[in-house]
Amino acid sequence: MSGRGFAQHAVPTCLLAGGVGLGLLVWRWRSQVSDAPPRPSRRLPTCRAPWLTAGDEERPRVVLVCTGSVASVKVPELVVALRQKLDAQVAVLLTEAAEAMTSAKIAGRYAPESFTKWEELQQSVDVHVLRDLDEWEGYEDVSSDLVVHIELRKWADLAVVAPCSANTLAKMALGLCDNLATSFLRAWDPEKPLVLAPAMNTIMWEHPSTAKHLKTLEDWFGCWVVPPVSKRLACGDVGRGALASVSDIMERIAKCCEGMEGRRNSSAVGAWQRRGFQEWQKSPWLKEWQPRDA
Ligand SMILES: Cc1cc2nc3c(=O)[nH]c(=O)nc-3n(C[C@H](O)[C@H](O)[C@H](O)COP(=O)(O)O)c2cc1C
């Protein structure tokens, strides 16, 4: 065979063999992937997590709700203080906006040290960071899987919303519950302490709805408000609205932990009525009302 003839046959044959070989490799890889047993997940879904129904009886259990304020970069500092000063077990509930604020993209650039601490804390067995997905992920068996926002209420001795955004504050005062954080807060036992530390732009703070919503929550829960402080805010405005200092928030939390043992294991059922709030009753005029054809 001439050199030209050899090239004419050998090149397409090599290409064909290479193609078949590559195809076989891909097929083998795909069958290995699909036949492989599912990888064990990094941790159990929260609705089956043992910590949610157990926990150290001696130590306070704090649910820290973190919302979408720039001040959420202070959350790692708050978690460290909760653990060091109170030896607390902590569950942090992040709203979607808080998740964005505490991400590598925002907190990683704005407050790199705090972000590194945050990443470290999330590896700790005593700090449970939960997002909206944790309510639903793995939830399959209605009779045995836990309802996360309800179980968190039973687990916790104390709920803290810090930083509390204008949005979450308004949602609480209206009783809205469209994410893990607000479902947990709507289900909160009013006989256990609740601390709110608002943080927002000065004009948002001065808006009449802020005072109205805080007053509503004080009347309902007897909650503790740690007021924001005045300074130059992240947006450049100067005025009240910055999150109170971690030490001020901690001072209030420490006071709220006193006597926590006595509040454990009490049923929250009827707690609102014990506080003087009436359960819904049919309006009196409706009691008299009869359909015309009856
Ligand atoms: C950069 C940035 C900073 C913000 N800071 C605050 C803040 O300090 N306080 C606040 O109430 N809202 C702030 N917001 C608006 C909230 O993130 C927004 O209202 C959001 O819906 C809050 O959701 P959440 O309450 O579910 O966390 C900020 C938004 C952006 C983009």
The ligand as an SDF file (V2000), in Angstrom:
LIG
                    3D

 31 33  0  0  0  0  0  0  0  0999 V2000
  -27.6480   46.4350   51.2880 C   0  0  0  0  0  0  0  0  0  0  0  0
  -28.9580   46.3390   51.9980 C   0  0  0  0  0  0  0  0  0  0  0  0
  -29.0240   46.6670   53.3230 C   0  0  0  0  0  0  0  0  0  0  0  0
  -30.2250   46.5810   54.0160 C   0  0  0  0  0  0  0  0  0  0  0  0
  -30.2590   46.9020   55.3350 N   0  0  0  0  0  0  0  0  0  0  0  0
  -31.4160   46.8430   56.0000 C   0  0  0  0  0  0  0  0  0  0  0  0
  -31.4750   47.1620   57.3810 C   0  0  0  0  0  0  0  0  0  0  0  0
  -30.4740   47.4750   58.0250 O   0  0  0  0  0  0  0  0  0  0  0  0
  -32.6810   47.0720   57.9990 N   0  0  0  0  0  0  0  0  0  0  0  0
  -33.8270   46.7270   57.3490 C   0  0  0  0  0  0  0  0  0  0  0  0
  -34.8880   46.6900   57.9670 O   0  0  0  0  0  0  0  0  0  0  0  0
  -33.7950   46.4090   56.0320 N   0  0  0  0  0  0  0  0  0  0  0  0
  -32.6280   46.4410   55.3520 C   0  0  0  0  0  0  0  0  0  0  0  0
  -32.5870   46.1080   54.0230 N   0  0  0  0  0  0  0  0  0  0  0  0
  -33.8330   45.6890   53.3490 C   0  0  0  0  0  0  0  0  0  0  0  0
  -34.1810   44.2370   53.7060 C   0  0  0  0  0  0  0  0  0  0  0  0
  -33.1300   43.3650   53.3640 O   0  0  0  0  0  0  0  0  0  0  0  0
  -35.4810   43.8180   53.0100 C   0  0  0  0  0  0  0  0  0  0  0  0
  -36.5380   44.6030   53.5190 O   0  0  0  0  0  0  0  0  0  0  0  0
  -35.7940   42.3680   53.1470 C   0  0  0  0  0  0  0  0  0  0  0  0
  -37.0310   42.1120   52.5370 O   0  0  0  0  0  0  0  0  0  0  0  0
  -35.8230   41.9120   54.5740 C   0  0  0  0  0  0  0  0  0  0  0  0
  -36.2540   40.5740   54.6090 O   0  0  0  0  0  0  0  0  0  0  0  0
  -36.3110   39.7470   55.9410 P   0  0  0  0  0  0  0  0  0  0  0  0
  -37.0420   40.5580   56.9440 O   0  0  0  0  0  0  0  0  0  0  0  0
  -37.0710   38.5060   55.5480 O   0  0  0  0  0  0  0  0  0  0  0  0
  -34.9220   39.4180   56.3270 O   0  0  0  0  0  0  0  0  0  0  0  0
  -31.3920   46.1700   53.3380 C   0  0  0  0  0  0  0  0  0  0  0  0
  -31.3100   45.8100   51.9830 C   0  0  0  0  0  0  0  0  0  0  0  0
  -30.1080   45.9240   51.3160 C   0  0  0  0  0  0  0  0  0  0  0  0
  -30.0720   45.5500   49.8700 C   0  0  0  0  0  0  0  0  0  0  0  0
  1  2  1  0
  2  3  1  0
  2 30  2  0
  3  4  2  0
  4  5  1  0
  4 28  1  0
  5  6  2  0
  6  7  1  0
  6 13  1  0
  7  8  2  0
  7  9  1  0
  9 10  1  0
 10 11  2  0
 10 12  1  0
 12 13  2  0
 13 14  1  0
 14 15  1  0
 14 28  1  0
 15 16  1  0
 16 17  1  0
 16 18  1  0
 18 19  1  0
 18 20  1  0
 20 21  1  0
 20 22  1  0
 22 23  1  0
 23 24  1  0
 24 25  2  0
 24 26  1  0
 24 27  1  0
 28 29  2  0
 29 30  1  0
 30 31  1  0
M  END
$$$$
